[in-house]
Amino acid sequence: MPHCCVRAFVTGKVQGVWYRRAAQEQALMRGLTGYAKNLPDGRVEVLVCGPSTAVAELSQWLWQGPEGAQVTHVTVETLGGHHAPDHFSTY
């Protein structure tokens, strides 16, 4: 199964609503690695690496987020030749 890495920038009410922790739980359930971190401008940056089907599933979930989140936009870019982390972190 092909592996890939994508970086997403999630806009909306996504800080202070457990978005990063929920993204981590969703990634771990799918066997993905990467990170989720808050950005100074209020967005959340999410990097996910793993099997392309699981990455696509999580990319769709980012539009929903946890209860309390209000996602208005998600920008996703595929990263070529990116070194995949060996775990999923939150910052």
PyMOL commands that set and color helices and strands:
alter all, ss='L'
color gray80, all
select helices_A, chain A and resi 19-29+52-61
alter helices_A, ss='H'
color red, helices_A
select strands_A, chain A and resi 3-13+33-38+44-51+70-79+88-90
alter strands_A, ss='S'
color yellow, strands_A
deselect
rebuild
show_as cartoon
